[in-house]
Amino acid sequence: MIRPIRIELRRSNATTVALLLIVIGGLVLATMYGFWRGQWLRFGYAQTTTMFILVPLALAGGAALGRRDRRAHTEDLMNSTGRPGWQRTLPAMSALGIGVAVAHLLVLAVGAILIAVPGSYLGLRGFAAPLIDVLILIGAAWTGVAAGRRWSSALLPPALAAGVLVLQFGAQAVSVDPNRLQNLSLMIIYPPDAPWETVSTPALLGRLALAAGLLLAGVLLAAGRSWPRRAGAGAALAAGVAGLLLITAPGPAGRWQIDPAAHRLVCADGTPQVCVAAVHEHLLPHVTTEARRALAAIAKLPNAPTRAVEVRLDTPGVHDSEQWQRKAPEPGTVHFALNPDPDTGQDPDVADSIAMGGGMWWNGCGANIDDKAMSVVGAWLLGTETVRMWDPVFGDMFASRTEAAVRDGVRALRALPEREQLRRVTAVRDAAARCERELMPILTGEAAS
């Protein structure tokens, strides 16, 4: 059996399909590099989204291979042999299955190496979705081969690919609200809200059901022309699609779950204590330096925090910034969020975000905080003219909106006697801890504090 498969790897389109999957999958992942750089679970999501286009390509490649005998006018000769149909088809299907599997696993291996070399988190669960996707690709390729053997039209491969793409686009456009029909799209349209979120078990089981349906349908259709086998193939495919639709709950809550290994805290040696989620452990040396610099600055205030911890959600996020700012820190602890710059892989605003408002930026009070007053306090504590609040999408968030006002506020604050400066900054910190919204009047002396 090995020799026929080797021959098919050379004479069939298995190598061409594999190269096409590598190129397309690699290009999609390259365009999303800023999103998943150094983040293993996010890389898994990014690779899973490529299935949107890779499955139609595998299906079309299989259909082209299935048409080979009729296209070469050798179908009657092949059917005249005494071997069953599945034996005649098995080498070609095996070669194509090996090709698409190696292509997807090669892209996975390259991504794993890029993430592991700098010491980033690489958990076992992150392999689950790509490995199931390999089975889906093999099943799609085999179903395409079987379809090509049944219908020899040259329009079949592009028609199959276009049909699956249209089906997925239609599933995404069904409704603005999440519903189960959207599960038909192999692109997970709700990305993870945090780097410690991974594909949920129900979502994996739904995709595994689709993989089983495709594999069984391809095998049964290729095995023979009898009606029972055709009916069994149709039932298997329908069951696989039904599993994809019904097993996974719609919306982000059904797609994602917390990976405990990535979510756990990892702390740096020494004091003050600085801790990050394990998925960000590779950032800990830089974060520790910046966090301790901020904690030393905040220590000018009475009852200052002595510990800095990355803010983490205990449930999958829903892409609402309010949920992050309602996570209250423990007493004596200041929270901070990490948003690495995709160009450098580091977060440039760790110290600034911790010093904001004297450690009150992530104080559990929610959004609508007086960011101007918070920024003035942060800059005053750090001895700078302003603060840098970085967002990976928008860059320096406050630069154009409040930078001039912050600089003016810092200069006005530093013009006061030192004891009055400390009193006003402490008053702002205490008011922010009480979740008061109007803080700038306290800094300017326009309000009682």
ChimeraX attribute file (.defattr): number of C-alpha atoms within 10 A of each C-alpha:
attribute: neighborCount
match mode: 1-to-1
recipient: residues
	/A:1	9
	/A:2	10
	/A:3	9
	/A:4	13
	/A:5	19
	/A:6	15
	/A:7	13
	/A:8	19
	/A:9	21
	/A:10	11
	/A:11	12
	/A:12	19
	/A:13	20
	/A:14	26
	/A:15	20
	/A:16	15
	/A:17	22
	/A:18	22
	/A:19	16
	/A:20	18
	/A:21	27
	/A:22	20
	/A:23	14
	/A:24	15
	/A:25	23
	/A:26	21
	/A:27	13
	/A:28	16
	/A:29	21
	/A:30	14
	/A:31	10
	/A:32	16
	/A:33	17
	/A:34	18
	/A:35	19
	/A:36	21
	/A:37	21
	/A:38	30
	/A:39	23
	/A:40	28
	/A:41	28
	/A:42	25
	/A:43	24
	/A:44	22
	/A:45	22
	/A:46	23
	/A:47	25
	/A:48	21
	/A:49	20
	/A:50	22
	/A:51	24
	/A:52	19
	/A:53	20
	/A:54	26
	/A:55	25
	/A:56	24
	/A:57	28
	/A:58	33
	/A:59	27
	/A:60	27
	/A:61	29
	/A:62	31
	/A:63	32
	/A:64	26
	/A:65	26
	/A:66	28
	/A:67	25
	/A:68	18
	/A:69	17
	/A:70	16
	/A:71	14
	/A:72	8
	/A:73	11
	/A:74	11
	/A:75	14
	/A:76	10
	/A:77	9
	/A:78	13
	/A:79	13
	/A:80	8
	/A:81	10
	/A:82	8
	/A:83	10
	/A:84	11
	/A:85	16
	/A:86	15
	/A:87	12
	/A:88	16
	/A:89	18
	/A:90	18
	/A:91	20
	/A:92	26
	/A:93	31
	/A:94	21
	/A:95	24
	/A:96	31
	/A:97	24
	/A:98	18
	/A:99	23
	/A:100	31
	/A:101	20
	/A:102	18
	/A:103	23
	/A:104	24
	/A:105	17
	/A:106	14
	/A:107	18
	/A:108	19
	/A:109	12
	/A:110	12
	/A:111	21
	/A:112	21
	/A:113	13
	/A:114	15
	/A:115	19
	/A:116	16
	/A:117	9
	/A:118	11
	/A:119	14
	/A:120	21
	/A:121	23
	/A:122	20
	/A:123	13
	/A:124	10
	/A:125	16
	/A:126	21
	/A:127	16
	/A:128	14
	/A:129	23
	/A:130	22
	/A:131	15
	/A:132	19
	/A:133	26
	/A:134	22
	/A:135	21
	/A:136	27
	/A:137	27
	/A:138	27
	/A:139	28
	/A:140	31
	/A:141	35
	/A:142	35
	/A:143	31
	/A:144	34
	/A:145	31
	/A:146	26
	/A:147	26
	/A:148	27
	/A:149	23
	/A:150	17
	/A:151	14
	/A:152	18
	/A:153	15
	/A:154	13
	/A:155	11
	/A:156	18
	/A:157	27
	/A:158	17
	/A:159	14
	/A:160	19
	/A:161	22
	/A:162	16
	/A:163	13
	/A:164	20
	/A:165	19
	/A:166	13
	/A:167	15
	/A:168	21
	/A:169	17
	/A:170	15
	/A:171	18
	/A:172	21
	/A:173	13
	/A:174	14
	/A:175	11
	/A:176	7
	/A:177	9
	/A:178	15
	/A:179	15
	/A:180	16
	/A:181	18
	/A:182	25
	/A:183	29
	/A:184	22
	/A:185	23
	/A:186	23
	/A:187	21
	/A:188	23
	/A:189	14
	/A:190	15
	/A:191	20
	/A:192	23
	/A:193	18
	/A:194	20
	/A:195	22
	/A:196	27
	/A:197	26
	/A:198	27
	/A:199	26
	/A:200	20
	/A:201	17
	/A:202	19
	/A:203	25
	/A:204	21
	/A:205	17
	/A:206	22
	/A:207	27
	/A:208	21
	/A:209	24
	/A:210	29
	/A:211	26
	/A:212	21
	/A:213	27
	/A:214	30
	/A:215	24
	/A:216	22
	/A:217	30
	/A:218	26
	/A:219	21
	/A:220	24
	/A:221	27
	/A:222	29
	/A:223	19
	/A:224	16
	/A:225	12
	/A:226	10
	/A:227	10
	/A:228	11
	/A:229	17
	/A:230	17
	/A:231	14
	/A:232	15
	/A:233	23
	/A:234	19
	/A:235	15
	/A:236	22
	/A:237	23
	/A:238	16
	/A:239	17
	/A:240	23
	/A:241	21
	/A:242	17
	/A:243	23
	/A:244	29
	/A:245	23
	/A:246	15
	/A:247	19
	/A:248	21
	/A:249	19
	/A:250	18
	/A:251	18
	/A:252	21
	/A:253	16
	/A:254	16
	/A:255	24
	/A:256	25
	/A:257	21
	/A:258	19
	/A:259	20
	/A:260	14
	/A:261	16
	/A:262	23
	/A:263	20
	/A:264	15
	/A:265	18
	/A:266	18
	/A:267	17
	/A:268	15
	/A:269	11
	/A:270	8
	/A:271	10
	/A:272	17
	/A:273	17
	/A:274	27
	/A:275	25
	/A:276	26
	/A:277	25
	/A:278	22
	/A:279	26
	/A:280	24
	/A:281	19
	/A:282	19
	/A:283	21
	/A:284	20
	/A:285	12
	/A:286	13
	/A:287	26
	/A:288	24
	/A:289	13
	/A:290	20
	/A:291	28
	/A:292	21
	/A:293	18
	/A:294	24
	/A:295	26
	/A:296	18
	/A:297	21
	/A:298	25
	/A:299	14
	/A:300	13
	/A:301	16
	/A:302	9
	/A:303	10
	/A:304	19
	/A:305	20
	/A:306	18
	/A:307	19
	/A:308	26
	/A:309	22
	/A:310	21
	/A:311	20
	/A:312	20
	/A:313	17
	/A:314	11
	/A:315	12
	/A:316	20
	/A:317	21
	/A:318	16
	/A:319	14
	/A:320	9
	/A:321	12
	/A:322	14
	/A:323	15
	/A:324	20
	/A:325	21
	/A:326	15
	/A:327	18
	/A:328	17
	/A:329	18
	/A:330	12
	/A:331	9
	/A:332	11
	/A:333	18
	/A:334	27
	/A:335	25
	/A:336	29
	/A:337	19
	/A:338	21
	/A:339	17
	/A:340	22
	/A:341	19
	/A:342	17
	/A:343	10
	/A:344	10
	/A:345	14
	/A:346	18
	/A:347	21
	/A:348	21
	/A:349	24
	/A:350	27
	/A:351	25
	/A:352	27
	/A:353	27
	/A:354	28
	/A:355	31
	/A:356	30
	/A:357	34
	/A:358	33
	/A:359	27
	/A:360	27
	/A:361	29
	/A:362	25
	/A:363	23
	/A:364	18
	/A:365	22
	/A:366	17
	/A:367	17
	/A:368	10
	/A:369	20
	/A:370	16
	/A:371	20
	/A:372	21
	/A:373	28
	/A:374	28
	/A:375	31
	/A:376	31
	/A:377	33
	/A:378	33
	/A:379	25
	/A:380	29
	/A:381	25
	/A:382	20
	/A:383	12
	/A:384	13
	/A:385	18
	/A:386	25
	/A:387	27
	/A:388	21
	/A:389	20
	/A:390	22
	/A:391	17
	/A:392	15
	/A:393	12
	/A:394	8
	/A:395	12
	/A:396	16
	/A:397	15
	/A:398	20
	/A:399	15
	/A:400	8
	/A:401	11
	/A:402	15
	/A:403	19
	/A:404	13
	/A:405	15
	/A:406	26
	/A:407	20
	/A:408	14
	/A:409	24
	/A:410	23
	/A:411	14
	/A:412	14
	/A:413	22
	/A:414	13
	/A:415	11
	/A:416	11
	/A:417	9
	/A:418	10
	/A:419	8
	/A:420	15
	/A:421	18
	/A:422	20
	/A:423	15
	/A:424	19
	/A:425	25
	/A:426	23
	/A:427	17
	/A:428	26
	/A:429	25
	/A:430	16
	/A:431	18
	/A:432	24
	/A:433	17
	/A:434	11
	/A:435	17
	/A:436	14
	/A:437	15
	/A:438	16
	/A:439	24
	/A:440	19
	/A:441	14
	/A:442	19
	/A:443	25
	/A:444	13
	/A:445	12
	/A:446	9
	/A:447	11
	/A:448	7
	/A:449	15
